[in-house]
Amino acid sequence: MDPYEKQTRVLKALAHPARLQILDTLRAGPECVCHLEALLGLRQAYVSQQLARLREAGLVTDQKDGLNVFYRVADMRIFDIIDEVSGVARVPADDWPIPITMQRKRVADCPCPKCHPIPAAAVS
């Protein structure tokens, strides 16, 4: 594949608000689809579709853990590009839909094991 085609594939994948939100959420670490759905307020099918585009572009990878599939950023350097574009577009951090943070948020509507861990006593 031509190097320009690879670059175009990455830039096209970034050129969508939902995919940027998903990537920004993944800054804090791997997340499952149900968590992304609950946190972003988007339908599961839509989140899965956007994750597929990000995966096709090589921006995210997935790993199955039991019934959940967790997505992670394949190369953290992608955030350098996103942050530069935010600066050029003059997007203040306060205006981002998802606060740029390295702390993961628990979401009440999310059934994932990260939001609702099973107590150690229940596992024994």
N, CA, C and O atoms as CSV, one atom per row, in Angstrom:
chain,resi,resn,atom,element,x,y,z
A,1,MET,N,N,0.852,-1.182,0.000
A,1,MET,CA,C,0.000,0.000,0.000
A,1,MET,C,C,0.895,1.241,0.000
A,1,MET,O,O,1.882,1.310,0.733
A,2,ASP,N,N,0.546,2.180,-0.803
A,2,ASP,CA,C,1.255,3.455,-0.920
A,2,ASP,C,C,1.238,4.172,0.437
A,2,ASP,O,O,0.213,4.160,1.118
A,3,PRO,N,N,2.365,4.803,0.847
A,3,PRO,CA,C,2.388,5.499,2.139
A,3,PRO,C,C,1.316,6.586,2.246
A,3,PRO,O,O,0.780,6.827,3.328
A,4,TYR,N,N,1.007,7.234,1.132
A,4,TYR,CA,C,-0.035,8.268,1.166
A,4,TYR,C,C,-1.404,7.661,1.399
A,4,TYR,O,O,-2.261,8.278,2.031
A,5,GLU,N,N,-1.613,6.459,0.893
A,5,GLU,CA,C,-2.893,5.779,1.127
A,5,GLU,C,C,-3.043,5.433,2.605
A,5,GLU,O,O,-4.131,5.563,3.167
A,6,LYS,N,N,-1.962,4.998,3.233
A,6,LYS,CA,C,-2.009,4.689,4.667
A,6,LYS,C,C,-2.322,5.943,5.475
A,6,LYS,O,O,-3.138,5.912,6.396
A,7,GLN,N,N,-1.670,7.042,5.122
A,7,GLN,CA,C,-1.915,8.301,5.832
A,7,GLN,C,C,-3.354,8.749,5.642
A,7,GLN,O,O,-3.998,9.217,6.581
A,8,THR,N,N,-3.851,8.606,4.430
A,8,THR,CA,C,-5.233,8.992,4.140
A,8,THR,C,C,-6.211,8.155,4.942
A,8,THR,O,O,-7.209,8.671,5.444
A,9,ARG,N,N,-5.926,6.856,5.066
A,9,ARG,CA,C,-6.801,5.963,5.837
A,9,ARG,C,C,-6.896,6.423,7.292
A,9,ARG,O,O,-7.981,6.437,7.874
A,10,VAL,N,N,-5.754,6.797,7.876
A,10,VAL,CA,C,-5.742,7.268,9.268
A,10,VAL,C,C,-6.497,8.589,9.385
A,10,VAL,O,O,-7.325,8.757,10.280
A,11,LEU,N,N,-6.212,9.521,8.488
A,11,LEU,CA,C,-6.874,10.828,8.563
A,11,LEU,C,C,-8.379,10.720,8.356
A,11,LEU,O,O,-9.147,11.422,9.013
A,12,LYS,N,N,-8.804,9.851,7.452
A,12,LYS,CA,C,-10.248,9.639,7.251
A,12,LYS,C,C,-10.893,9.072,8.506
A,12,LYS,O,O,-12.005,9.453,8.870
A,13,ALA,N,N,-10.188,8.161,9.164
A,13,ALA,CA,C,-10.729,7.577,10.395
A,13,ALA,C,C,-10.874,8.631,11.482
A,13,ALA,O,O,-11.794,8.558,12.297
A,14,LEU,N,N,-9.983,9.601,11.504
A,14,LEU,CA,C,-10.048,10.666,12.512
A,14,LEU,C,C,-11.115,11.706,12.189
A,14,LEU,O,O,-11.523,12.465,13.068
A,15,ALA,N,N,-11.564,11.749,10.954
A,15,ALA,CA,C,-12.471,12.803,10.510
A,15,ALA,C,C,-13.931,12.497,10.837
A,15,ALA,O,O,-14.800,12.562,9.968
A,16,HIS,N,N,-14.186,12.163,12.093
A,16,HIS,CA,C,-15.559,11.870,12.520
A,16,HIS,C,C,-15.668,12.149,14.013
A,16,HIS,O,O,-14.859,11.646,14.792
A,17,PRO,N,N,-16.658,12.946,14.429
A,17,PRO,CA,C,-16.777,13.317,15.848
A,17,PRO,C,C,-16.894,12.129,16.797
A,17,PRO,O,O,-16.268,12.133,17.857
A,18,ALA,N,N,-17.677,11.118,16.445
A,18,ALA,CA,C,-17.855,9.972,17.352
A,18,ALA,C,C,-16.545,9.200,17.504
A,18,ALA,O,O,-16.221,8.732,18.595
A,19,ARG,N,N,-15.798,9.068,16.416
A,19,ARG,CA,C,-14.529,8.344,16.512
A,19,ARG,C,C,-13.521,9.124,17.348
A,19,ARG,O,O,-12.736,8.525,18.082
A,20,LEU,N,N,-13.533,10.439,17.249
A,20,LEU,CA,C,-12.662,11.248,18.104
A,20,LEU,C,C,-13.070,11.110,19.564
A,20,LEU,O,O,-12.206,11.042,20.438
A,21,GLN,N,N,-14.368,11.067,19.844
A,21,GLN,CA,C,-14.836,10.871,21.217
A,21,GLN,C,C,-14.388,9.514,21.748
A,21,GLN,O,O,-13.940,9.401,22.889
A,22,ILE,N,N,-14.513,8.496,20.921
A,22,ILE,CA,C,-14.113,7.153,21.341
A,22,ILE,C,C,-12.617,7.133,21.645
A,22,ILE,O,O,-12.202,6.623,22.686
A,23,LEU,N,N,-11.811,7.681,20.747
A,23,LEU,CA,C,-10.365,7.704,20.979
A,23,LEU,C,C,-10.030,8.488,22.238
A,23,LEU,O,O,-9.172,8.072,23.016
A,24,ASP,N,N,-10.686,9.598,22.441
A,24,ASP,CA,C,-10.409,10.396,23.633
A,24,ASP,C,C,-10.753,9.622,24.900
A,24,ASP,O,O,-10.049,9.727,25.905
A,25,THR,N,N,-11.824,8.851,24.855
A,25,THR,CA,C,-12.198,8.019,25.994
A,25,THR,C,C,-11.149,6.936,26.237
A,25,THR,O,O,-10.851,6.596,27.382
A,26,LEU,N,N,-10.601,6.406,25.164
A,26,LEU,CA,C,-9.599,5.339,25.278
A,26,LEU,C,C,-8.240,5.845,25.751
A,26,LEU,O,O,-7.330,5.044,25.965
A,27,ARG,N,N,-8.085,7.152,25.917
A,27,ARG,CA,C,-6.839,7.691,26.480
A,27,ARG,C,C,-6.582,7.095,27.862
A,27,ARG,O,O,-5.436,6.850,28.240
A,28,ALA,N,N,-7.647,6.867,28.602
A,28,ALA,CA,C,-7.522,6.378,29.978
A,28,ALA,C,C,-7.236,4.880,30.035
A,28,ALA,O,O,-6.900,4.358,31.098
A,29,GLY,N,N,-7.364,4.192,28.920
A,29,GLY,CA,C,-7.107,2.760,28.895
A,29,GLY,C,C,-8.204,2.013,28.167
A,29,GLY,O,O,-9.145,2.622,27.659
A,30,PRO,N,N,-8.089,0.695,28.115
A,30,PRO,CA,C,-9.046,-0.131,27.371
A,30,PRO,C,C,-10.468,-0.009,27.917
A,30,PRO,O,O,-10.683,0.138,29.120
A,31,GLU,N,N,-11.420,-0.074,27.007
A,31,GLU,CA,C,-12.834,-0.023,27.373
A,31,GLU,C,C,-13.614,-1.010,26.516
A,31,GLU,O,O,-13.220,-1.329,25.394
A,32,CYS,N,N,-14.720,-1.484,27.062
A,32,CYS,CA,C,-15.604,-2.366,26.307
A,32,CYS,C,C,-16.677,-1.532,25.609
A,32,CYS,O,O,-16.884,-0.361,25.929
A,33,VAL,N,N,-17.341,-2.152,24.664
A,33,VAL,CA,C,-18.367,-1.451,23.882
A,33,VAL,C,C,-19.482,-0.943,24.793
A,33,VAL,O,O,-19.960,0.178,24.618
A,34,CYS,N,N,-19.901,-1.754,25.762
A,34,CYS,CA,C,-21.020,-1.345,26.617
A,34,CYS,C,C,-20.647,-0.095,27.422
A,34,CYS,O,O,-21.496,0.761,27.669
A,35,HIS,N,N,-19.386,0.007,27.829
A,35,HIS,CA,C,-18.962,1.189,28.579
A,35,HIS,C,C,-18.944,2.421,27.668
A,35,HIS,O,O,-19.407,3.492,28.059
A,36,LEU,N,N,-18.416,2.268,26.472
A,36,LEU,CA,C,-18.399,3.386,25.522
A,36,LEU,C,C,-19.820,3.831,25.191
A,36,LEU,O,O,-20.102,5.025,25.095
A,37,GLU,N,N,-20.703,2.864,25.019
A,37,GLU,CA,C,-22.111,3.148,24.728
A,37,GLU,C,C,-22.736,3.978,25.852
A,37,GLU,O,O,-23.374,4.999,25.594
A,38,ALA,N,N,-22.552,3.539,27.093
A,38,ALA,CA,C,-23.145,4.235,28.238
A,38,ALA,C,C,-22.509,5.609,28.457
A,38,ALA,O,O,-23.211,6.584,28.723
A,39,LEU,N,N,-21.203,5.685,28.348
A,39,LEU,CA,C,-20.497,6.942,28.601
A,39,LEU,C,C,-20.813,7.994,27.546
A,39,LEU,O,O,-21.019,9.162,27.875
A,40,LEU,N,N,-20.852,7.588,26.284
A,40,LEU,CA,C,-21.056,8.543,25.195
A,40,LEU,C,C,-22.526,8.757,24.845
A,40,LEU,O,O,-22.859,9.689,24.112
A,41,GLY,N,N,-23.398,7.911,25.359
A,41,GLY,CA,C,-24.824,8.053,25.064
A,41,GLY,C,C,-25.162,7.692,23.627
A,41,GLY,O,O,-26.072,8.266,23.029
A,42,LEU,N,N,-24.419,6.732,23.075
A,42,LEU,CA,C,-24.634,6.304,21.694
A,42,LEU,C,C,-25.123,4.863,21.672
A,42,LEU,O,O,-24.874,4.104,22.608
A,43,ARG,N,N,-25.821,4.485,20.598
A,43,ARG,CA,C,-26.314,3.105,20.465
A,43,ARG,C,C,-25.155,2.137,20.275
A,43,ARG,O,O,-24.121,2.497,19.713
A,44,GLN,N,N,-25.333,0.905,20.747
A,44,GLN,CA,C,-24.294,-0.113,20.660
A,44,GLN,C,C,-23.870,-0.359,19.219
A,44,GLN,O,O,-22.675,-0.456,18.939
A,45,ALA,N,N,-24.816,-0.461,18.312
A,45,ALA,CA,C,-24.489,-0.733,16.910
A,45,ALA,C,C,-23.646,0.390,16.318
A,45,ALA,O,O,-22.722,0.139,15.544
A,46,TYR,N,N,-23.966,1.627,16.682
A,46,TYR,CA,C,-23.228,2.783,16.174
A,46,TYR,C,C,-21.799,2.791,16.723
A,46,TYR,O,O,-20.849,3.038,15.979
A,47,VAL,N,N,-21.647,2.521,18.016
A,47,VAL,CA,C,-20.319,2.462,18.632
A,47,VAL,C,C,-19.503,1.353,17.973
A,47,VAL,O,O,-18.332,1.555,17.652
A,48,SER,N,N,-20.105,0.195,17.772
A,48,SER,CA,C,-19.408,-0.924,17.142
A,48,SER,C,C,-18.974,-0.579,15.720
A,48,SER,O,O,-17.878,-0.938,15.290
A,49,GLN,N,N,-19.838,0.115,15.001
A,49,GLN,CA,C,-19.515,0.529,13.627
A,49,GLN,C,C,-18.313,1.475,13.626
A,49,GLN,O,O,-17.417,1.338,12.793
A,50,GLN,N,N,-18.291,2.423,14.546
A,50,GLN,CA,C,-17.177,3.379,14.605
A,50,GLN,C,C,-15.893,2.683,15.052
A,50,GLN,O,O,-14.813,3.005,14.555
A,51,LEU,N,N,-15.996,1.741,15.975
A,51,LEU,CA,C,-14.824,0.975,16.399
A,51,LEU,C,C,-14.270,0.144,15.245
A,51,LEU,O,O,-13.055,-0.015,15.121
A,52,ALA,N,N,-15.144,-0.381,14.410
A,52,ALA,CA,C,-14.696,-1.153,13.246
A,52,ALA,C,C,-13.887,-0.269,12.303
A,52,ALA,O,O,-12.860,-0.701,11.779
A,53,ARG,N,N,-14.339,0.960,12.085
A,53,ARG,CA,C,-13.585,1.893,11.230
A,53,ARG,C,C,-12.226,2.206,11.842
A,53,ARG,O,O,-11.219,2.262,11.136
A,54,LEU,N,N,-12.200,2.410,13.148
A,54,LEU,CA,C,-10.923,2.693,13.819
A,54,LEU,C,C,-9.991,1.480,13.752
A,54,LEU,O,O,-8.780,1.628,13.589
A,55,ARG,N,N,-10.555,0.301,13.876
A,55,ARG,CA,C,-9.755,-0.929,13.800
A,55,ARG,C,C,-9.207,-1.123,12.386
A,55,ARG,O,O,-8.041,-1.482,12.219
A,56,GLU,N,N,-10.039,-0.888,11.365
A,56,GLU,CA,C,-9.612,-1.006,9.967
A,56,GLU,C,C,-8.461,-0.055,9.652
A,56,GLU,O,O,-7.588,-0.372,8.845
A,57,ALA,N,N,-8.465,1.106,10.291
A,57,ALA,CA,C,-7.403,2.092,10.071
A,57,ALA,C,C,-6.166,1.790,10.909
A,57,ALA,O,O,-5.150,2.474,10.790
A,58,GLY,N,N,-6.251,0.765,11.758
A,58,GLY,CA,C,-5.119,0.393,12.590
A,58,GLY,C,C,-4.943,1.263,13.820
A,58,GLY,O,O,-3.872,1.271,14.427
A,59,LEU,N,N,-5.997,2.005,14.199
A,59,LEU,CA,C,-5.902,2.916,15.337
A,59,LEU,C,C,-6.262,2.260,16.661
A,59,LEU,O,O,-5.807,2.705,17.715
A,60,VAL,N,N,-7.078,1.203,16.622
A,60,VAL,CA,C,-7.420,0.488,17.850
A,60,VAL,C,C,-7.246,-1.007,17.623
A,60,VAL,O,O,-7.295,-1.495,16.494
A,61,THR,N,N,-7.044,-1.714,18.712
A,61,THR,CA,C,-7.003,-3.176,18.693
A,61,THR,C,C,-8.045,-3.658,19.697
A,61,THR,O,O,-8.491,-2.903,20.562
A,62,ASP,N,N,-8.419,-4.912,19.569
A,62,ASP,CA,C,-9.398,-5.458,20.507
A,62,ASP,C,C,-8.872,-6.735,21.136
A,62,ASP,O,O,-8.013,-7.427,20.589
A,63,GLN,N,N,-9.426,-7.018,22.314
A,63,GLN,CA,C,-9.053,-8.225,23.041
A,63,GLN,C,C,-10.287,-8.719,23.785
A,63,GLN,O,O,-10.928,-7.973,24.526
A,64,LYS,N,N,-10.606,-9.994,23.571
A,64,LYS,CA,C,-11.767,-10.586,24.223
A,64,LYS,C,C,-11.399,-11.000,25.645
A,64,LYS,O,O,-10.339,-11.577,25.885
A,65,ASP,N,N,-12.292,-10.694,26.576
A,65,ASP,CA,C,-12.123,-11.086,27.976
A,65,ASP,C,C,-13.475,-11.591,28.460
A,65,ASP,O,O,-14.339,-10.799,28.837
A,66,GLY,N,N,-13.656,-12.894,28.449
A,66,GLY,CA,C,-14.961,-13.457,28.801
A,66,GLY,C,C,-15.985,-13.068,27.758
A,66,GLY,O,O,-15.791,-13.314,26.567
A,67,LEU,N,N,-17.073,-12.464,28.197
A,67,LEU,CA,C,-18.128,-12.034,27.278
A,67,LEU,C,C,-17.872,-10.641,26.704
A,67,LEU,O,O,-18.559,-10.216,25.776
A,68,ASN,N,N,-16.899,-9.942,27.246
A,68,ASN,CA,C,-16.632,-8.573,26.818
A,68,ASN,C,C,-15.456,-8.514,25.851
A,68,ASN,O,O,-14.527,-9.319,25.920
A,69,VAL,N,N,-15.525,-7.536,24.946
A,69,VAL,CA,C,-14.413,-7.226,24.057
A,69,VAL,C,C,-13.937,-5.838,24.452
A,69,VAL,O,O,-14.709,-4.879,24.445
A,70,PHE,N,N,-12.662,-5.739,24.794
A,70,PHE,CA,C,-12.080,-4.465,25.201
A,70,PHE,C,C,-11.241,-3.895,24.063
A,70,PHE,O,O,-10.464,-4.602,23.422
A,71,TYR,N,N,-11.419,-2.613,23.833
A,71,TYR,CA,C,-10.687,-1.902,22.781
A,71,TYR,C,C,-9.648,-1.011,23.425
A,71,TYR,O,O,-9.880,-0.418,24.479
A,72,ARG,N,N,-8.481,-0.924,22.765
A,72,ARG,CA,C,-7.407,-0.056,23.242
A,72,ARG,C,C,-6.792,0.641,22.042
A,72,ARG,O,O,-6.906,0.175,20.908
A,73,VAL,N,N,-6.147,1.749,22.306
A,73,VAL,CA,C,-5.458,2.489,21.258
A,73,VAL,C,C,-4.207,1.706,20.871
A,73,VAL,O,O,-3.447,1.267,21.735
A,74,ALA,N,N,-4.001,1.536,19.573
A,74,ALA,CA,C,-2.873,0.751,19.082
A,74,ALA,C,C,-1.552,1.502,19.231
A,74,ALA,O,O,-0.519,0.887,19.492
A,75,ASP,N,N,-1.575,2.805,19.069
A,75,ASP,CA,C,-0.353,3.609,19.136
A,75,ASP,C,C,-0.714,4.960,19.759
A,75,ASP,O,O,-1.450,5.751,19.169
A,76,MET,N,N,-0.191,5.208,20.946
A,76,MET,CA,C,-0.548,6.423,21.695
A,76,MET,C,C,-0.123,7.710,20.980
A,76,MET,O,O,-0.583,8.793,21.341
A,77,ARG,N,N,0.739,7.606,19.983
A,77,ARG,CA,C,1.149,8.809,19.238
A,77,ARG,C,C,-0.019,9.443,18.496
A,77,ARG,O,O,0.065,10.601,18.085
A,78,ILE,N,N,-1.113,8.696,18.318
A,78,ILE,CA,C,-2.274,9.266,17.644
A,78,ILE,C,C,-2.798,10.484,18.408
A,78,ILE,O,O,-3.384,11.389,17.815
A,79,PHE,N,N,-2.583,10.501,19.727
A,79,PHE,CA,C,-3.059,11.628,20.524
A,79,PHE,C,C,-2.253,12.895,20.256
A,79,PHE,O,O,-2.762,13.999,20.445
A,80,ASP,N,N,-1.014,12.752,19.824
A,80,ASP,CA,C,-0.236,13.924,19.419
A,80,ASP,C,C,-0.909,14.601,18.229
A,80,ASP,O,O,-1.004,15.827,18.173
A,81,ILE,N,N,-1.376,13.788,17.276
A,81,ILE,CA,C,-2.055,14.323,16.092
A,81,ILE,C,C,-3.375,14.973,16.496
A,81,ILE,O,O,-3.675,16.090,16.074
A,82,ILE,N,N,-4.159,14.275,17.311
A,82,ILE,CA,C,-5.462,14.811,17.739
A,82,ILE,C,C,-5.274,16.111,18.506
A,82,ILE,O,O,-6.015,17.071,18.291
A,83,ASP,N,N,-4.293,16.152,19.397
A,83,ASP,CA,C,-4.055,17.357,20.184
A,83,ASP,C,C,-3.596,18.517,19.298
A,83,ASP,O,O,-3.975,19.664,19.533
A,84,GLU,N,N,-2.789,18.225,18.290
A,84,GLU,CA,C,-2.351,19.276,17.362
A,84,GLU,C,C,-3.539,19.822,16.575
A,84,GLU,O,O,-3.673,21.034,16.407
A,85,VAL,N,N,-4.393,18.931,16.096
A,85,VAL,CA,C,-5.575,19.376,15.349
A,85,VAL,C,C,-6.476,20.220,16.240
A,85,VAL,O,O,-7.040,21.217,15.788
A,86,SER,N,N,-6.613,19.831,17.490
A,86,SER,CA,C,-7.431,20.610,18.425
A,86,SER,C,C,-6.867,22.016,18.579
A,86,SER,O,O,-7.621,22.987,18.644
A,87,GLY,N,N,-5.546,22.127,18.636
A,87,GLY,CA,C,-4.914,23.442,18.741
A,87,GLY,C,C,-5.126,24.279,17.489
A,87,GLY,O,O,-5.441,25.467,17.572
A,88,VAL,N,N,-4.952,23.657,16.333
A,88,VAL,CA,C,-5.144,24.365,15.067
A,88,VAL,C,C,-6.601,24.793,14.924
A,88,VAL,O,O,-6.885,25.889,14.441
A,89,ALA,N,N,-7.519,23.935,15.341
A,89,ALA,CA,C,-8.952,24.244,15.246
A,89,ALA,C,C,-9.405,25.176,16.366
A,89,ALA,O,O,-10.561,25.598,16.410
A,90,ARG,N,N,-8.467,25.493,17.278
A,90,ARG,CA,C,-8.746,26.365,18.426
A,90,ARG,C,C,-9.922,25.834,19.252
A,90,ARG,O,O,-10.865,26.559,19.572
A,91,VAL,N,N,-9.831,24.556,19.581
A,91,VAL,CA,C,-10.857,23.925,20.410
A,91,VAL,C,C,-10.344,23.914,21.844
A,91,VAL,O,O,-9.445,23.140,22.174
A,92,PRO,N,N,-10.917,24.780,22.712
A,92,PRO,CA,C,-10.483,24.757,24.109
A,92,PRO,C,C,-10.866,23.427,24.757
A,92,PRO,O,O,-11.912,22.853,24.453
A,93,ALA,N,N,-10.014,22.953,25.646
A,93,ALA,CA,C,-10.265,21.672,26.317
A,93,ALA,C,C,-11.615,21.670,27.026
A,93,ALA,O,O,-12.256,20.623,27.117
A,94,ASP,N,N,-12.058,22.814,27.527
A,94,ASP,CA,C,-13.348,22.887,28.228
A,94,ASP,C,C,-14.529,22.624,27.303
A,94,ASP,O,O,-15.610,22.274,27.776
A,95,ASP,N,N,-14.347,22.788,25.986
A,95,ASP,CA,C,-15.440,22.596,25.033
A,95,ASP,C,C,-15.559,21.162,24.530
A,95,ASP,O,O,-16.490,20.846,23.790
A,96,TRP,N,N,-14.627,20.286,24.921
A,96,TRP,CA,C,-14.678,18.909,24.460
A,96,TRP,C,C,-15.848,18.208,25.140
A,96,TRP,O,O,-16.085,18.427,26.328
A,97,PRO,N,N,-16.591,17.362,24.407
A,97,PRO,CA,C,-17.723,16.645,25.008
A,97,PRO,C,C,-17.295,15.714,26.131
A,97,PRO,O,O,-18.027,15.558,27.109
A,98,ILE,N,N,-16.138,15.099,26.015
A,98,ILE,CA,C,-15.602,14.218,27.047
A,98,ILE,C,C,-14.392,14.934,27.624
A,98,ILE,O,O,-13.473,15.274,26.877
A,99,PRO,N,N,-14.364,15.173,28.926
A,99,PRO,CA,C,-13.185,15.837,29.484
A,99,PRO,C,C,-11.923,15.033,29.198
A,99,PRO,O,O,-11.907,13.810,29.345
A,100,ILE,N,N,-10.874,15.724,28.792
A,100,ILE,CA,C,-9.605,15.044,28.560
A,100,ILE,C,C,-9.024,14.725,29.921
A,100,ILE,O,O,-8.584,15.618,30.645
A,101,THR,N,N,-9.025,13.473,30.258
A,101,THR,CA,C,-8.575,13.049,31.571
A,101,THR,C,C,-7.948,11.677,31.460
A,101,THR,O,O,-8.265,10.914,30.548
A,102,MET,N,N,-7.089,11.371,32.355
A,102,MET,CA,C,-6.490,10.053,32.362
A,102,MET,C,C,-7.175,9.155,33.388
A,102,MET,O,O,-6.737,8.025,33.606
A,103,GLN,N,N,-8.237,9.639,34.019
A,103,GLN,CA,C,-8.947,8.819,34.996
A,103,GLN,C,C,-10.198,8.239,34.361
A,103,GLN,O,O,-10.972,8.940,33.710
A,104,ARG,N,N,-10.373,6.962,34.564
A,104,ARG,CA,C,-11.538,6.273,34.021
A,104,ARG,C,C,-12.768,6.600,34.856
A,104,ARG,O,O,-12.687,6.720,36.078
A,105,LYS,N,N,-13.896,6.743,34.192
A,105,LYS,CA,C,-15.140,7.043,34.896
A,105,LYS,C,C,-16.025,5.813,34.933
A,105,LYS,O,O,-16.150,5.089,33.945
A,106,ARG,N,N,-16.637,5.588,36.080
A,106,ARG,CA,C,-17.657,4.542,36.187
A,106,ARG,C,C,-18.974,5.151,35.736
A,106,ARG,O,O,-19.259,6.321,35.993
A,107,VAL,N,N,-19.768,4.338,35.060
A,107,VAL,CA,C,-21.045,4.792,34.541
A,107,VAL,C,C,-22.125,3.875,35.095
A,107,VAL,O,O,-22.046,2.654,34.962
A,108,ALA,N,N,-23.126,4.471,35.713
A,108,ALA,CA,C,-24.180,3.683,36.367
A,108,ALA,C,C,-24.906,2.770,35.392
A,108,ALA,O,O,-25.268,1.651,35.758
A,109,ASP,N,N,-25.131,3.221,34.152
A,109,ASP,CA,C,-25.881,2.435,33.174
A,109,ASP,C,C,-25.038,1.369,32.479
A,109,ASP,O,O,-25.550,0.629,31.639
A,110,CYS,N,N,-23.780,1.285,32.814
A,110,CYS,CA,C,-22.880,0.358,32.128
A,110,CYS,C,C,-22.764,-0.948,32.915
A,110,CYS,O,O,-22.405,-0.924,34.093
A,111,PRO,N,N,-23.062,-2.088,32.283
A,111,PRO,CA,C,-22.976,-3.370,32.987
A,111,PRO,C,C,-21.582,-3.996,32.974
A,111,PRO,O,O,-21.412,-5.113,33.462
A,112,CYS,N,N,-20.591,-3.306,32.431
A,112,CYS,CA,C,-19.273,-3.936,32.276
A,112,CYS,C,C,-18.616,-4.216,33.630
A,112,CYS,O,O,-18.956,-3.588,34.633
A,113,PRO,N,N,-17.679,-5.160,33.650
A,113,PRO,CA,C,-17.034,-5.538,34.910
A,113,PRO,C,C,-16.167,-4.432,35.517
A,113,PRO,O,O,-15.855,-4.476,36.707
A,114,LYS,N,N,-15.777,-3.446,34.713
A,114,LYS,CA,C,-14.997,-2.340,35.267
A,114,LYS,C,C,-15.894,-1.376,36.050
A,114,LYS,O,O,-15.463,-0.796,37.046
A,115,CYS,N,N,-17.125,-1.210,35.603
A,115,CYS,CA,C,-18.052,-0.311,36.302
A,115,CYS,C,C,-18.736,-1.005,37.480
A,115,CYS,O,O,-19.082,-0.365,38.474
A,116,HIS,N,N,-18.922,-2.293,37.360
A,116,HIS,CA,C,-19.594,-3.072,38.413
A,116,HIS,C,C,-18.778,-4.331,38.703
A,116,HIS,O,O,-19.168,-5.435,38.324
A,117,PRO,N,N,-17.635,-4.153,39.383
A,117,PRO,CA,C,-16.792,-5.321,39.668
A,117,PRO,C,C,-17.504,-6.288,40.607
A,117,PRO,O,O,-18.296,-5.887,41.460
A,118,ILE,N,N,-17.208,-7.548,40.432
A,118,ILE,CA,C,-17.762,-8.583,41.303
A,118,ILE,C,C,-16.925,-8.586,42.587
A,118,ILE,O,O,-15.702,-8.711,42.525
A,119,PRO,N,N,-17.569,-8.450,43.738
A,119,PRO,CA,C,-16.823,-8.472,45.000
A,119,PRO,C,C,-16.040,-9.777,45.141
A,119,PRO,O,O,-16.503,-10.832,44.709
A,120,ALA,N,N,-14.858,-9.703,45.742
A,120,ALA,CA,C,-13.999,-10.876,45.910
A,120,ALA,C,C,-14.710,-11.977,46.672
A,120,ALA,O,O,-14.500,-13.155,46.382
A,121,ALA,N,N,-15.550,-11.624,47.645
A,121,ALA,CA,C,-16.278,-12.632,48.439
A,121,ALA,C,C,-17.256,-13.422,47.565
A,121,ALA,O,O,-17.506,-14.599,47.824
A,122,ALA,N,N,-17.814,-12.772,46.522
A,122,ALA,CA,C,-18.783,-13.441,45.659
A,122,ALA,C,C,-18.098,-14.413,44.708
A,122,ALA,O,O,-18.730,-15.358,44.236
A,123,VAL,N,N,-16.816,-14.199,44.418
A,123,VAL,CA,C,-16.092,-15.051,43.494
A,123,VAL,C,C,-15.680,-16.355,44.151
A,123,VAL,O,O,-15.625,-17.392,43.491
A,124,SER,N,N,-15.390,-16.315,45.444
A,124,SER,CA,C,-14.906,-17.503,46.167
A,124,SER,C,C,-15.949,-18.575,46.274
A,124,SER,O,O,-15.692,-19.631,46.853
